[in-house]
């Protein structure tokens, strides 16, 4: 696919989420590295990546505030045919975008303890056939057995480095 052909470079850097994943013993394989020069390019990269996703897949987004996590989500959501306005779910915690498949966009930034994740109804959501996107996933990493990790790093201006790692299709565990 074009997404696979566009991947360049290899390597692994440990920051934030990656360190937590490494410490938990989960193994990741880097599958792609991209450079984006604009929000439009970030959305296009995400749309190409989305074409490889299927119902049940979980995408964990890691990156600093303003790095482009929501732009990346916009690209995924548009690939699935949703015309919804995509916004960060920081205060609502979960946004739903109807498409084929449905996308649930979650933000765990304000969740302080992993048990709170069950309070927002995550078990019921995972029973649905959907794609799940989680920003600030650090609090809930223990619940995801397999997933894609997308690390977005701000370089300068609108330039971003986007690294995609994979471990498979996700399941939630108690």
C-alpha positions in Angstrom: 0.0 0.0 0.0 1.0 3.6 -0.4 1.3 3.9 3.4 3.8 1.0 3.6 5.7 2.4 0.6 6.0 5.8 2.2 7.6 4.5 5.4 11.3 5.5 5.7 14.0 4.9 8.2 14.1 2.7 11.3 15.0 3.2 14.9 13.4 3.4 18.3 13.5 6.2 20.8 12.2 5.9 24.4 10.1 8.8 25.6 7.1 8.9 27.9 4.6 6.3 26.7 7.3 4.2 25.0 9.2 4.0 28.3 6.1 2.8 30.1 5.4 0.2 27.4 9.0 -1.1 27.5 8.9 -1.3 31.3 5.7 -3.3 31.2 7.3 -5.9 29.0 5.2 -5.3 25.9 7.1 -5.7 22.7 6.6 -3.3 19.9 7.8 -3.3 16.3 8.3 0.0 14.5 6.4 -0.2 11.2 6.7 3.3 9.8 8.4 6.7 10.1 7.0 9.8 8.4 7.8 13.5 8.4 4.9 15.9 8.1 5.3 19.6 7.2 1.7 20.7 7.7 -1.6 19.7 9.4 -2.8 18.6 6.0 0.1 16.3 5.6 -0.5 14.9 9.1 -4.1 14.2 8.1 -3.0 12.5 4.9 -0.5 10.3 6.7 -3.2 9.3 9.2 -5.7 8.6 6.4 -3.2 6.3 4.7 -2.6 4.5 8.0 -6.4 4.3 8.7 -6.8 2.3 5.4 -4.9 -0.5 7.1 -7.1 -0.5 10.2 -10.1 -2.8 10.9 -12.8 -3.0 13.6 -11.3 -3.8 17.0 -8.0 -2.1 16.4 -6.7 0.3 19.0 -4.5 3.3 18.2 -2.7 4.9 21.2 -1.6 8.5 20.4 1.4 9.8 22.3 2.8 13.4 21.9 3.1 16.7 23.7 0.2 19.2 23.9 -0.2 20.7 20.4 1.8 18.0 18.7 -1.0 17.0 16.3 -2.8 14.1 17.9 -6.2 15.5 17.1 -5.1 16.3 13.5 -4.0 12.7 13.2 -7.4 11.6 14.5 -9.1 13.8 11.9 -7.3 11.9 9.1 -8.4 8.6 10.5 -12.0 9.7 11.0 -12.2 11.1 7.5 -10.8 7.9 5.9 -13.8 6.1 7.4 -16.3 8.4 5.8 -17.4 10.4 8.8 -18.2 14.1 8.1 -18.2 14.9 11.8 -16.2 17.8 13.2 -13.3 16.1 15.1 -12.3 17.7 18.4 -10.2 16.7 21.3 -12.3 14.8 23.9 -10.3 16.3 26.8 -13.4 17.3 28.8 -16.0 14.8 27.4 -13.4 12.0 27.6 -15.0 10.1 24.7 -16.2 11.3 21.2 -18.0 9.0 18.8 -17.7 9.4 15.0 -20.1 7.4 12.9 -18.4 6.0 9.8 -17.5 2.6 8.5 -16.3 1.5 11.0 -17.4 3.7 13.9 -14.5 5.5 15.7 -14.3 6.1 19.4 -11.8 8.9 20.3 -10.9 8.9 24.0 -8.7 11.1 26.0 -7.3 9.8 29.3 -5.4 13.0 30.2 -7.7 13.8 33.2 -8.0 10.2 34.4 -5.7 9.9 37.4 -6.2 6.2 38.3 -6.6 3.3 35.9 -9.8 2.1 37.7 -11.6 5.3 36.5 -11.4 4.0 33.0 -14.2 1.5 33.8 -16.3 4.4 35.2 -16.5 5.9 31.7 -17.9 2.7 30.2 -14.9 1.4 28.3 -15.9 -2.3 28.6 -19.2 -1.6 26.8 -17.4 0.4 24.1 -15.0 -2.4 23.4 -17.9 -4.8 22.9 -18.8 -2.7 19.8 -17.2 -3.2 16.4 -15.2 0.0 16.1 -11.8 1.5 15.9 -10.6 3.0 19.2 -8.2 6.0 19.4 -6.8 6.9 22.8 -4.9 10.1 23.5 -2.7 10.2 26.7 -3.0 6.5 27.1 -0.4 6.1 30.0 -3.1 5.7 32.7 -4.7 2.8 30.9 -1.9 1.0 29.2 -2.3 -2.1 31.4 -5.7 -2.7 29.9 -4.5 -3.0 26.3 -2.8 -6.2 25.3 -2.2 -5.3 21.7 -2.4 -2.0 19.9 -0.8 0.5 17.5 1.3 3.3 19.1 1.6 6.5 17.1 4.2 8.9 18.5 4.0 12.4 17.2 7.0 14.6 17.9 7.0 18.4 17.2 10.2 19.4 15.3 9.8 23.1 14.3 6.9 25.1 13.2 4.4 22.7 11.7 7.0 20.0 11.1 6.3 16.7 12.8 7.9 13.3 13.0 5.4 10.5 13.2 6.4 7.0 14.2 4.1 4.1 14.1 4.7 1.0 16.2 2.5 -2.1 16.2 1.7 -5.0 18.5 -1.5 -6.3 16.9 -5.2 -6.1 17.6 -6.3 -4.9 21.0 -8.3 -6.5 23.7 -9.2 -5.0 27.0 -8.5 -6.9 30.2 -9.5 -6.4 33.8 
